[in-house]
Amino acid sequence: MSTMALIFSLIFVLIPIVLSKTLNLGLEKDATIAVIRSIIQLLVVGYILKFVFDSKSIIYIFLMVAVMIIAATLNARKKGAAIKGITWKIAVTLIFIEVLTQSILLGFNITPHTAQYIIPISGMMIGNGMVLAILFLNRFIAETESHQDQTELILSLGGTPKQAVHTQLMTSIKASMIPTIESQKTIGLVQLPGMMSGQIIAGASPVQAVQFQLLVLFLLLTTASITSIMLGFLSYPTMFNKRMQVVRSK
Amino acid sequence: MLHKEVNRMKPAIQFKDVNYSIDGQPILRNISGAFYDGEITTLVGPSGAGKTTLLKLCNGLLSPNDGDIMIHDQTINDYDPVELRRTVGMALQSAPMIDGSVHKNLALPLELQGKRLPDIQAIDLLNDVGLSEDFLQRNSKELSGGQRQKVSIARTLVNHPQILLLDEITSSLDQVSQKEIEELIVKINRKYGVTIVWITHDLKQALNVGTYTWVMMAGEIVETGKSELLESPSNERVRQFVKGELG
């Protein structure tokens, strides 16, 4: 794509800004900031990736993945501020996902052991884990708040904290996984996934692009289930104290 | 449920200088006194007096900041929380029901222990609270306020509590249902020797049902004694409360 073509693509940024202005939606500022940020961030990442790929150093790969995990954790933790120690819980979950998926991918030689594969796949897994964490935390906090009487009932009858939030926990895990599962049901029929489209546009064989896309879909399914379940089981105990009482969130 | 041995002179629950606060805001102040074994004690007082908080302390849903609570001469912190909550049962004001049938709700306390509630036992419980066995498979969402409270009480009895805490269980009921619940509580007390602590906003109910009454205001016990104290209170604030001049 030429620089001129990229400049012309800004027409697609002007359309929502004009619409927002016309309808008084007040989103012009946010949209502009989002566009500027994405241009800067992607350009910076592009140059960094070029440097990391050229250097072929494992240390830079670790650093890139670490930065991704830290950024994802800091973003997702805002939604779980009501849960004590949520930052390290998200971080541990994302690290676990990264270690597990890369161990399988590299251990079974599913993908080549190069930065070109490790970093983009890590980015997709960690990014998906972050979105899942946000979806799960949003739902879990809402469920526990709206079902306080059920929690109190089960505790008052001699139930354990796990029993007291079991229904809310399972509902939240399921709800956070639904978007991933549903989008996979219609994939290829309704939308062509971004990575696959990108590979095809870049000139790769559609069959090879599909193979990689399938790999990513399977990984996303694992990420979705592990993120929600692990974060759920790490989160609920901190809502109670040793005397099995609900800890008030401040 | 078996009748337990009752020693009416012995405290079932005893408070020793109990204080409870949230974020430095006192909710209960210097609570001392006893709920006697096998007796019905009513708690009355204006909204925000700390009555519900006091019950939650007894059931272990909350813990005091200072002071001690003794349950049958054993300090509350020595109890395992699960054992405590089965010994000191609590029927909550809103009588929350889990989704499903009345049987599912009655079976909940045993299900939490990995056990099942046989139908015959469930029918006995329903009969105990004045409901027929037809209710067993009825959806809990279809119950009236009075029926919900009866199921809630029956559900609490599944654990065979020695002490039963009742939080405003008749506040939203019509007079007929209120009367039925009153008779039911007296029956449970007499039949099984269960110590009962009952928060009520209805002073007539406190007089009719309770042997003892505690009057609470702004987190403190203002007057305690035989329920007849409500007819001739010695404390001026209690006199005003009884006359309906305080919230």
Interface residues (C-beta under 8 A of the other chain):
Chain A: D149 Q150 E152 L153 I154 L155 S156 L157 G158 G159 T160 Q163 R243 M244 Q245 V246 R248
Chain B: I22 N59 G60 L61 L62 S63 N77 P81 V82 E83 R85 R86 G89 M90 L92 S94 P96 I98 L108 P109 L112 Q113 R155 T156 N159
